[in-house]
Every structure is written in C-alpha cells, then in structure tokens.
Amino acid sequence: MKETLKSIAERLGVSPTTVSRVLSGNASKYRISPKTARIVLAEAQRVDYLPEFKAQYLRNKKNKTVGLIIPSIANQFFADIASIVIGESRRRGFTTIVIDSMEDEASQTEGLKTLVSRGVDGIIVAPCVSDRSGLEKIDRDFCPVVLVDRYFARTTLSYVTTNNYEGGAQATRYLISQGHKKIACIQGPPTLSPIMMRVNGYLDEMKAAGLEDESIVVGDVISVQEGYVETKLLLSLETRPTAIFALSNTIALGTIKAIREAGLSIPDDISVVSFDDSKFLDYFTPAISRISQPTEDMATLATKILFESIELRGGAAEGRDGEASPARGLGAASVHRGSTHLQLSPTLLIRDSVKKI
C-alpha cells in the first residue's frame, strides 16, 4: 500500500493536517508538541515517506539557496563555521538558510525536511545523529549533502573534518612531556565522531606512556555546565588530577569557572588544555593552551565541495561515469564513490595554562 498523509495520520491517531505541518517543518509554528512531532517524524522515516516530498521539492525548487544545519549557534566554533559558509555562499550569489538543531535528532530531521521542502540547492550539516541513511537519501534523491566537522566512518557523503585523533594525542603528549601523569579528560557526547577520536587519541597516548590506569574520562554533554559540574567532581577526589583536558572550548569555560570557585590557581594548582581555538582564550589570565582546529579552512572547503557538487549535478561540469569528481585542488585524503573525504591537521597552541612538574 502506498503511504499517504492520511494513512500515517490514521495509524498515529492525529489529523493529516498535523502530519503535513510536521513533515513540512512547521510544527513549532502551529504549536504542535515536540513529542507529537517526534512520533510523526519517526513514523514517516519508518515507512520511508520521504520520496513523497520529491514532487513538492521539484515544485518549490528555487535556485541560489543552500541550507546549513549546525548543533548550536551559541557555540563559538559552530558560529564561526556558519559565518564562513554564509560569506562563501553569498560570494557565489547564494542565500543561506541556517538551522540550529540544538543537538536534538528530531529537530535535525525536521530541519532537513524544511530545507528539502523549500527546494534548496544543497545542504551542509554537522550531524547530531548516528544514523547516516537519512542524509544519504537526501543526497541521492534531492540535493548534495556535505558534512562538516562531524562525519560517519563509512559513508557516500562528502565530509571535511579535523584529524581529531591527532589533536587528542597532541594535547595529551604535551601534558605528559610536562611531567603530568594523572590527567583527566572531560569529553562530550561519546557517540559523536570528533569526540570519540579525541578520546581515542588521549587514551592511546596515556597507554603508550604507561599511564592508562591514571586515565579519567568523564562527561557526556558539550556545555559550560558540564565542564563546571565534572570539574567540581574531579576536584573533590582524594587524589585530584594535576591536569584537565577539556574536549571543547565550551567545556573549558565551565572547567575554568569551577577551578576559580575552588580558590585554586591555573596552572600552579592544576593545568588546563582545551580543544578548539577561540580568541577569548588568550584574554584569560593565564591564557589557555589549546588544540586549534582549522575552522576557516574546514568551512571554506565544505562550501567549495558543496558548490562543485551542485555544479556537477546541474550539468555545468563533467564527472566520470556519472559520479561527482573530487573537488579540484583540495588534496583530498580519500575519495569514495565520487565523494570527497578530508581530514585537516590541528595545531597545538602553547600558552600559559600548563605547569611543568
């Protein structure tokens, strides 16, 4: 049986209008509860209803528009990415629709459906989900999708990310070289690819130095509050760590607050290293050592790859055997089924927040 708005609505006990409003990205506009929206989206995905949007997509398709979905506009790292993507798109004569998924799977799914229904020419996304099938389907059936920062290990989607494993390893090696043995790592959601790779780099370096029993990995959210709470708990340990490696600048802010509230000094009492480069970290006393991601390059390359894909699909450029060719001049680390996979190198910025012991 062919799925329709009516058939989905009847199974869920809601009206076809409610289903339509949720799937068109207008749930909040019509005050449909988040719970109902999640149920509708899950059912539409279960029965593979997305192809029903193809006709609407073709009707509504407007040139010169791209979509960008990021997990948190309040996070300076993603705000910087958004600024660069918007600027690069504008330079090409395109408007960017920015959606904040707020690290919520249902919000990301709703945002994607909104972008598809509006007929965007392409989408850049930092995904907050572990399932790649929905994004690959959009890339295959509707418009090019490029991942930025976060990615999936085996995917047909193009992506640009930092070598997060090397970044985690660099920070840990540096702390060990300064004599630190009990090093705590405050992570974020352990299912996110960048976080997993940073933690793996940290753990491997600790193991290589014979310090694996000293490893402390805590936290499961990227937020100032998470950094604050986890640092409070670390400082309450009978034998507290001599250094903390915060896996994002947002977490680092909470870490710094907790250390200061405890009346401790950085780096005299405890050393701190952050992941992500933000200029404000140089305005702390002391300035915070950190792993810098090439944010501008990452966002610029993701945008370039997206527009080359848009151009290829529009017939303005030639691929081979019907597949998208790798973006020219990007030095891709690997190319899979016409997709471009790039990992850029991070840089350790040494400031004054680590004490040699």
N, C-alpha and C positions, 0 to 999 in steps of 0.2 A: 504493500500500500504506500502510495506517495504521501509523504508527510506534508501537512499544511499548518498554517497558524491555528486553524480550528481543531485539528487532531491533537496538536500539542496542548492547546488550551483545555480540551476536554479531559485529557489524562491528568492534568495538573489541577483541575477544578478552578481555573481562572478564565477570564474572558479573552477572546482572540485579540482584542484591543490591547490588553495588558501585555500579552506575548509580543505583539508588534512593537509596542513602545519600549519594552526591554531590549529587544533584538536590534532596534534602531538606535540604541544608545540614549534613550530619553527617559529612563527610569526615574532619575532624580528630578527631572523637570516636572513629571507628573506625580511625584511623591509616592512612588512605588517602593515598598520597603526593600532594604538590601537583601533580606532573607528571601523574599519572593523573586527578586532579580537573580539571585544566585541559583535558585531552583530552576527558573526558566532557562537560564544560560546553560546549566548543566544538562538539562533535557534536550535542548537544541543541539548541543555538542554530541550527546549520546546517540541521537538519531541522524547525525550528520546533516543538519538542516542548512548549513552554511551555503551550499550551492543555490538555495532558493534566493539568495541575495544577488546572484550574478546578474539577473535582468535589471534589478534596481541599480546595481553598480554601473551597468552599461548606460542606463538612462541618465543617471546623475553625474557620470564621469565628467569632471572638469579638469582642464589642463592647468598646469602651473601650480599645483598644490601637493605638498608632501606632509606626512604625519610623523610625529616624534612622540614616543611613549617612554617616559623615564619614571623611576620608582619614587623619587622625592625631589621636588623643585626646591625644597628647603635645604637640601644637602648641596653645599657649595660645589662639590665635584660634578654633580649632575646639572646644576645651574650653569656651570661653565660649558659643559657639553652642549646644553640647549642653546646658549648664546652663540656658540660657534656654528652649530648646524643651521640656526636661523640666519646668521650672516652669510654663510656659504650658499644657502638656498636663495636668499634674496639677491645675491650677486648673479645668480643664474636666472633671475626673474621669477622665482617661485615663492609662494607664501607657505609658511609652516604652521600646521595646527599642532599645538603641544598639549599632551595629556599626561597628567600625574596619576600613576596607578596606585600610589600610596602603599606600595609593597603588598597589594591585595590582588589575588588571582582573578576574582570576579570583576574587579574594576579594570584590570588589564583586558580581559575578554570583552567587556562592554566597550572599552575604548577602541579596540580593534574593529569591532563591528560598526562603531560610529564612523571610523575612518573609511572603512570599505563602503559603507552606505553613502558616504559623501564623495566617493569616486576619486580618492587621492591617487596620485601617480606612483607613489612609493612610500614605504614606511621604514623608519629607523627605530629600533626598540632595544632598551636594556631590560630583558625579560625578568619577571619575578616568579616564573613558574618553571617546573622541571620537565614538563611535557612539551616537546617541540612540535608535535604533529599539527596543532592549530596554526602556528606561524608558517610551517612549511606548506600547509594547504593554501593559505592566503598567497604566499609567494608563487605557488604553482598555478593557482586558478585566477588570481585577481591582479596583483601588482608586486613588484620586487620588494623584498623584506631584507634589511641588513641589520645584524646585531652589533651593538656597541658595548664595550666593557664586559658584559656578561654573555655567555655563549653556551652551546651544547657541544659535547665532545665529538659526537658523530652526527653531523647534520649536513644537509644540502644547502643550508643558508650561508651566505657570506657573513663574516664577522671580523671585527677589529677589536683587539683587547691588549692588555698589558701582559707581559710574562710575569704573572703573579707569583708563581712558584719561585722564580729567581728573586723577586722582591722580598718575599718572606725569608728566603735563605740569606740574602744580603744583610737584612736588618739583624737577623739572629747571629750571623758570623761576626758582625761588628760588635754586638754586645758581648759575645764570648771573648773576642780579642781584647776587650777592655777589662777582662777578668770576671765577668758576671757568670754565675753558674745557676742560680735559681732565678729563672726568667719566666714570668707569666705572660700568657698570650690571651688578650681579650678579643674574641672573634666577633662575628655577626652570624646571620643565619647560615648554619653549616651546609645547607643544600645549595647555596649559591656558588657557582663555579669559581669566581675570583677568591672567595673566602676559603673554599676547600684547598685551592692551590697555595694560598699564602700559609695556611696552617701546615700543609704538607712540607713546604719549604722550611718552616720553623722546626717541625718535628724531626726532619731528616738531619738538619744541622745540629740539633741537640743530641741526636743519636750518634752522629759522627764524632762529636766531642766527648762521648761517654756520659752525657748528662740527661739521658732520656728519662731517668727516674725523677729528675728535677722539673720536668715539663709540667706546666699547668695551663690547661686550655679551658676557658670559661666563656659564657655569654652566648646568646642566640638571637640578638636583635642589634641592628645598627641604629644607635641613638645615643644622645648625650646622657640620657637617664641610665641606659645600660652600662655605659662606661663608668658612670658615677657609682651605681649600685655594686657592680662587680669589683671595682677598686676598693670600695668600703669593705667588702668581704675579704679581699686579699690582704688588706692592711690589718685585719683583725686576726689573721693567722698567727699561731705561736711563733713560727719562723716565717716571716713575711719575705716575699721576693725582693731581690735587690734591684730588679728592673722589670718594667712592664712594656710589652709590645702591643700597642693598640692598632687593630687592623683597619681603622678608618679615622679620618680627622674628626668626625663627629663623636666617635667613641673616645678619642683622645681628649676632647673638651671636658667630658664627664670625669675622665681619669684625673686630669689636672685639678679640677674643682675639688674632688674627693681628697687628693693629697694635701691641698692647701687647707682644707677644712680640718684635717687631722693635725695641723701645725707642723707638717713635715716640709722639707725643702727639696726641690729638684735642682741639681742632681745629688746634693750632699747626702740626703737620706734615701732617696730612691730615684733611679734613672728612668727616662721615658723616651720611647721611639714611636712615631706614628707612621701609618701608611696613608698616602695621599699628600700632595703638596698644596698648601694654601698659604698665601702671603701673610695672613694674620698670624701664622705660627712663628713668624720672625719677630712679631711685636710682643710676644710673651717674654717674661724675664724668669728664667733664661729662654732664648729662642729654642724651639723644639727640633731635634734631629728627626728626619723622616725619609721615607721612600717616596720619591717623586714619580708620578705617572706622566707620560707624555700626552696630557689631556688634549691639547690643541691638535697634535698630530693625529690622535685617535679619532676625534670628531671630524676633522677635515678629511681623513682617508675614508671614513664610513660614508660621509656625504658624497665624496668622489665616486666610490664604488656604487652607491645607490643611483647616482645620475648616469653613470655609464650603463647600468642595467636598464634604466628607463629608456635611454637612447637605443640600446640594442633591441629591446622589445618593440620599440616604435619603428624599427627598420632603418634607423639612421646610421647604424654601424653594423659591421658584419662579424658574426661569431663563426665558429667552426662546428659543423654537424648540428646546427641549431642550438648549440649551447652558448651561454654567455662566456666570453673570454675574460681572463683575469684583467683587472684594471691595469692600464698601462703605466709603467714606471713606478709601481708601488713596491716592488721587491717582495712579492707575496711569499710567505713561509711555505704555504702549500695551497694547492688548488684541487677541489673535489667536485666532479661533475659540473664544471663550469663555475663553481663558487670560489670565492677568494677568502682564505683564512690567514689573518695576520696577527702576530704577537709582537708587540713592540717592547723594547728594553726599558726597564725602570732605572732610576738613578738614586743612589744613596746621598742625601744631603746632610752633612755632619754639621751640627750647630753646637749648642752648649748644654744639652739636657742629659748627657751621659757622662757619668764619673768613672774614671779608671780606678779599679780597686785591686 
